[in-house]
């Protein structure tokens, strides 16, 4: 924050420079709101937060019909965002849900549940047998596995999106101030106090700092009930001869011992510095002993046992995987119902939290809704499923 002038007043102060904060800033810019200050404790979408990386999934394949409809609205807004940016922000290559079929919902839903919702809402998909999956993709599914392939799904190029929102906000005159940690927020007055001792008087405050929102809201009794999960993902180099065949996928398996059974992966979207194609893959659970309530207590180094489980799954269930070349822990803020919190907490304060690793696909809807709340308007769609007042997040 050296040599940065901190304003004493602003129409809107956004706390947090990740997906939610930057999408809100960009949406405010599109609405002509220029007196905006965004404060980020480190750097925009930094590696220690949940918005870091090159890719996120987008899809409409949900077991929950409400989330399915919200995903459809988010995809409509993504198309508008791409028109404004003039660049490709998403790559459509389909998404494969495959694995065991049982009617218990997981963090990503279930195969039977997703099929029912897609049938009900007329979303196109292909039902695949284990043999068909193995023929089409370099995967090694068990004989009892089945799959659903959604052809209109794909990957959000999250690194490009972050750059686009940053340009949009700065072009509108917003101040995006990095290395500027916030000490406290006063919900009644809109006063934002910085760790440097400076203060900003804001007409509206948007708290969108992920797992760290708990620290700002707890003194006022406004923090939703969330856990922090350290989530592991990595990049693996793959056989160049098979690089174009890898799908975007999510594998459902019931937990066995300390193996939570849920894994996901992306196509080869990028290469190493020496030109080798690589895929991103990750684990979609965190052991209970690693889940914490205090954000700063989260483990930041990749747990060896989880790394071993991810390696074992990739090397045993995909063909052509060669070497793990990058390993990352991302913090997920999780409500017990695995849904978000996007709500107004008072006349001057709005919140987005509980992103659960799934929020980026909804980013334009999240940003637009936060911007409307900051402008004194209601969101354009029913977001009651993300209410701060629902039982899952009330303390």
C-alpha positions in Angstrom: 0.0 0.0 0.0 3.0 2.3 -0.1 2.5 5.6 -1.8 -1.2 4.9 -2.2 -3.6 7.7 -1.2 -6.6 6.4 0.8 -9.7 8.4 0.3 -11.7 9.5 3.3 -15.1 8.8 1.7 -16.5 6.6 -1.0 -20.0 5.7 -2.3 -19.1 2.0 -2.1 -16.3 0.2 -0.4 -15.7 -3.5 -1.4 -13.6 -5.6 1.0 -12.0 -8.4 -0.9 -10.3 -8.6 -4.3 -11.3 -12.1 -5.5 -14.1 -13.3 -7.7 -17.0 -11.8 -5.7 -15.4 -8.4 -5.0 -14.1 -7.9 -8.6 -17.3 -9.0 -10.2 -19.2 -6.6 -8.0 -16.8 -3.8 -8.9 -17.2 -4.6 -12.6 -21.0 -4.6 -12.4 -21.0 -1.3 -10.6 -18.8 0.1 -13.3 -21.3 -1.1 -15.9 -24.0 0.7 -14.0 -22.1 4.0 -14.1 -21.1 3.9 -10.4 -17.5 5.4 -10.3 -16.9 6.3 -6.7 -15.8 2.8 -5.6 -12.9 1.6 -3.5 -11.9 -2.0 -3.4 -9.5 -3.1 -0.7 -7.5 -6.3 -0.9 -5.3 -7.5 2.0 -2.7 -9.1 -0.4 -3.0 -9.1 -4.2 -6.0 -9.5 -6.5 -7.1 -13.2 -6.7 -3.9 -14.2 -4.9 -2.7 -17.8 -4.6 -3.7 -18.1 -0.9 -7.4 -17.5 -1.7 -10.1 -19.4 -3.5 -10.2 -17.3 -6.8 -6.7 -18.2 -7.8 -6.0 -20.3 -10.9 -6.7 -20.6 -14.6 -10.0 -22.5 -14.7 -13.4 -23.2 -13.1 -16.3 -25.3 -14.2 -19.6 -24.0 -15.6 -22.6 -26.2 -16.0 -26.3 -26.5 -15.5 -26.2 -30.1 -14.4 -27.4 -29.9 -10.8 -29.5 -32.2 -8.6 -31.1 -29.0 -7.1 -33.6 -27.5 -9.6 -33.2 -24.0 -7.9 -29.4 -24.1 -8.5 -30.0 -25.3 -12.0 -32.2 -22.3 -12.8 -29.7 -19.9 -11.2 -26.9 -21.5 -13.3 -29.0 -20.9 -16.4 -29.3 -17.2 -15.5 -25.6 -17.0 -14.7 -24.8 -18.5 -18.2 -27.0 -15.8 -19.8 -25.0 -13.2 -17.9 -21.8 -14.9 -18.9 -22.8 -14.5 -22.6 -23.4 -10.7 -22.0 -20.0 -10.5 -20.2 -18.2 -12.1 -23.2 -19.9 -9.7 -25.6 -18.7 -6.7 -23.5 -15.2 -8.1 -23.1 -14.7 -9.0 -26.7 -12.8 -12.2 -25.7 -13.4 -15.8 -25.0 -14.0 -16.1 -21.2 -15.4 -19.7 -21.3 -14.6 -22.8 -23.3 -17.4 -25.2 -24.1 -16.3 -28.7 -24.3 -18.8 -30.6 -22.2 -18.8 -32.1 -18.7 -18.9 -35.8 -17.7 -20.6 -36.8 -14.5 -19.6 -40.4 -14.0 -19.1 -43.1 -11.3 -21.4 -44.8 -8.8 -25.1 -44.0 -8.9 -26.7 -43.7 -5.5 -29.4 -41.3 -4.3 -27.4 -39.6 -1.5 -26.5 -36.0 -2.5 -22.8 -35.0 -2.3 -21.2 -31.6 -2.5 -21.7 -31.7 -6.3 -25.1 -33.5 -6.3 -25.6 -37.0 -7.6 -25.9 -38.7 -11.0 -29.5 -39.8 -10.5 -30.5 -36.4 -9.1 -28.9 -34.5 -11.9 -30.6 -36.8 -14.5 -34.0 -36.1 -12.9 -33.5 -32.3 -12.9 -32.2 -32.2 -16.5 -35.1 -34.3 -17.7 -37.5 -32.0 -15.9 -35.9 -28.8 -17.3 -35.1 -30.1 -20.8 -31.3 -29.7 -20.5 -29.6 -31.8 -23.2 -27.3 -34.7 -22.0 -26.1 -38.1 -23.1 -26.4 -41.1 -20.8 -23.3 -43.3 -21.1 -22.3 -46.8 -20.0 -19.0 -47.6 -18.6 -17.9 -49.1 -21.9 -19.0 -45.9 -23.8 -17.0 -43.7 -21.4 -13.9 -45.8 -21.8 -14.2 -45.7 -25.6 -14.6 -42.0 -25.8 -12.2 -40.8 -23.2 -8.8 -41.8 -21.7 -10.6 -42.9 -18.5 -10.7 -46.3 -16.8 -14.2 -46.5 -15.3 -15.3 -49.6 -13.3 -17.8 -51.9 -15.0 -20.6 -50.7 -12.6 -20.0 -47.0 -13.4 -22.4 -45.0 -15.6 -22.3 -41.4 -16.7 -24.1 -38.3 -17.9 -22.4 -36.0 -20.4 -23.7 -32.3 -20.6 -22.4 -31.0 -24.0 -23.1 -27.3 -23.3 -20.9 -27.2 -20.1 -17.2 -26.3 -20.0 -14.6 -24.2 -18.3 -14.6 -20.6 -17.2 -11.1 -19.2 -17.9 -11.0 -17.6 -14.5 -7.6 -15.9 -14.9 -8.9 -14.1 -18.0 -12.1 -13.2 -16.2 -10.2 -11.6 -13.3 -8.1 -9.6 -15.7 -11.2 -8.4 -17.6 -13.0 -7.3 -14.4 -9.9 -5.5 -13.2 -9.6 -3.6 -16.4 -13.3 -2.8 -16.4 -13.3 -1.4 -12.8 -10.1 0.6 -13.3 -11.4 2.1 -16.6 -14.4 3.3 -14.6 -12.2 5.1 -12.1 -12.4 2.6 -9.3 -9.5 2.4 -6.9 -8.4 -1.1 -6.5 -5.9 -1.0 -3.6 -3.8 -4.0 -2.9 -1.8 -4.8 0.3 -4.4 -3.0 2.3 -5.8 -5.2 5.1 -9.1 -4.1 6.7 -9.2 -4.1 10.5 -12.9 -3.6 11.1 -16.2 -2.7 9.5 -19.0 -0.7 11.3 -22.3 -1.9 9.8 -24.3 1.0 11.2 -22.1 3.9 10.0 -20.4 2.3 7.0 -17.0 3.1 8.5 -14.2 0.9 7.3 -11.1 0.9 9.5 -7.8 -0.2 8.0 -4.9 -1.9 9.8 -2.9 1.2 8.9 -5.1 3.3 11.2 -6.8 5.1 8.3 -10.6 5.1 7.9 -13.0 5.4 5.0 -16.6 6.5 5.4 -18.8 4.6 2.9 -22.4 4.9 1.9 -22.4 1.2 1.3 -20.0 -1.6 2.2 -19.8 -5.0 0.4 -17.9 -7.7 2.4 -16.6 -10.2 -0.1 -13.4 -11.5 1.4 -14.1 -15.2 1.5 -13.1 -17.1 4.6 -11.9 -13.9 6.2 -15.3 -12.3 6.2 -16.0 -14.2 9.5 -13.3 -12.1 11.3 -15.0 -8.8 10.2 -18.5 -9.8 11.0 -18.2 -11.9 14.2 -17.8 -8.8 16.5 -21.2 -7.6 15.3 -22.9 -11.0 15.6 -23.4 -11.1 11.8 -21.0 -13.9 10.8 -22.8 -16.8 9.1 -22.1 -20.3 10.4 -19.4 -21.6 8.1 -16.5 -24.0 8.2 -13.2 -23.5 6.4 -12.0 -26.5 4.3 -8.5 -26.8 2.8 -9.1 -28.2 -0.7 -6.4 -29.9 -2.7 -5.9 -29.5 -6.5 -2.9 -30.1 -8.7 -1.6 -30.0 -12.3 -0.4 -33.2 -14.0 1.4 -33.5 -17.3 -0.1 -35.9 -19.8 0.8 -37.8 -22.9 0.7 -35.3 -25.8 -0.9 -38.0 -28.0 -3.9 -38.1 -25.7 -4.0 -34.5 -24.6 -7.0 -33.6 -26.8 -9.1 -36.5 -25.5 -9.3 -35.6 -21.8 -12.8 -34.5 -20.8 -13.9 -32.2 -18.0 -15.2 -34.7 -15.5 -16.5 -35.3 -12.0 -16.3 -38.8 -10.5 -18.8 -39.9 -7.8 -17.7 -42.7 -5.5 -18.9 -43.4 -2.0 -16.4 -42.8 0.7 -14.2 -45.7 1.8 -12.2 -45.1 4.9 -10.3 -41.8 4.6 -11.0 -41.7 0.9 -13.9 -39.3 0.4 -14.4 -40.7 -3.2 -15.1 -37.4 -5.0 -12.6 -36.3 -7.6 -12.7 -33.9 -10.6 -10.6 -32.8 -13.5 -10.3 -30.6 -16.5 -9.1 -31.0 -20.1 -5.6 -30.0 -21.1 -6.1 -26.2 -21.2 -2.5 -25.1 -20.8 1.1 -26.3 -20.9 4.1 -26.2 -18.7 6.9 -23.7 -19.4 8.8 -26.4 -21.4 5.7 -27.0 -23.5 4.2 -30.2 -22.0 0.3 -30.4 -21.9 -1.1 -30.5 -18.4 -4.5 -31.2 -16.8 -5.9 -29.8 -13.6 -7.4 -32.3 -11.1 -8.6 -32.1 -7.5 -10.2 -33.7 -4.5 -13.7 -32.4 -3.6 -13.7 -33.1 0.1 -11.7 -32.3 3.2 -11.3 -34.7 6.1 -13.2 -33.5 9.2 -10.0 -33.2 11.2 -8.8 -30.5 8.8 -11.9 -28.4 8.9 -11.7 -25.3 11.1 -13.9 -22.4 12.2 -11.1 -19.9 12.5 -9.9 -18.8 9.0 -6.3 -18.2 10.0 -6.1 -21.7 11.5 -6.5 -23.5 8.2 -3.7 -25.7 7.1 -1.8 -24.2 4.1 0.5 -26.9 3.1 -0.8 -29.9 1.0 -1.5 -32.8 3.4 0.6 -35.8 2.2 -2.2 -38.3 2.6 -4.5 -36.2 0.4 -1.7 -35.8 -2.2 -1.3 -39.6 -2.2 -5.0 -40.1 -2.7 -5.2 -37.7 -5.6 -2.0 -39.2 -7.2 -3.5 -42.7 -6.8 -6.8 -41.8 -8.4 -5.1 -40.0 -11.4 -2.5 -42.6 -12.1 -5.0 -45.5 -11.7 -8.1 -44.1 -13.3 -6.8 -42.0 -16.3 -4.5 -43.1 -19.1 -1.5 -41.0 -20.1 -0.9 -39.2 -16.8 2.8 -38.6 -16.4 3.9 -36.3 -13.6 2.4 -34.0 -10.9 4.0 -30.6 -11.5 2.1 -28.2 -9.2 0.2 -28.8 -5.9 -2.1 -26.2 -4.4 -4.4 -25.8 -1.3 -7.3 -23.4 -1.7 -9.6 -22.3 1.2 -13.3 -23.1 0.8 -15.8 -21.5 3.1 -18.6 -24.1 3.5 -22.1 -23.8 4.9 -23.6 -27.1 6.1 -26.0 -27.1 3.1 -23.1 -26.4 0.7 -24.8 -23.2 -0.5 -23.7 -19.6 -0.6 -24.6 -16.5 1.5 -25.5 -13.5 -0.6 -27.6 -11.0 1.4 -28.0 -7.6 2.8 -27.1 -7.6 6.5 -28.2 -4.0 7.3 -28.9 -0.7 5.6 -25.3 -0.1 4.7 -23.8 -3.7 4.6 -24.0 -6.6 2.1 -22.2 -9.9 2.1 -21.1 -12.7 -0.1 -19.5 -15.7 1.5 -19.7 -19.5 1.7 -18.5 -19.9 -1.9 -17.8 -23.6 -1.3 -15.6 -23.8 -4.4 -18.6 -23.6 -6.7 -19.2 -19.9 -6.8 -17.1 -18.9 -9.8 -19.6 -20.4 -12.3 -22.2 -18.0 -10.8 -19.9 -15.0 -10.8 -21.8 -12.6 -13.1 -25.0 -13.3 -11.1 -23.1 -12.8 -7.8 -21.5 -9.6 -8.9 -24.7 -8.1 -10.4 -26.7 -9.0 -7.3 -24.1 -7.5 -4.9 -23.9 -4.3 -7.1 -27.7 -4.0 -7.0 -27.8 -4.4 -3.2 -25.1 -1.6 -3.0 -27.3 0.6 -5.2 -30.3 0.0 -3.0 -32.0 -2.3 -5.4 -33.2 -5.9 -5.1 -31.5 -8.7 -7.1 -33.3 -9.4 -10.4 -33.9 -13.1 -9.5 -35.0 -14.9 -6.3 -31.9 -15.5 -4.2 -33.7 -16.7 -1.1 -31.7 -20.0 -1.2 -28.6 -17.8 -0.4 -30.3 -15.9 2.5 -28.3 -15.2 5.6 -31.4 -16.1 7.6 -31.7 -19.7 6.5 -31.2 -22.3 9.2 -28.0 -23.7 7.7 -26.0 -20.6 8.4 -27.7 -19.1 11.4 -25.7 -19.3 14.6 
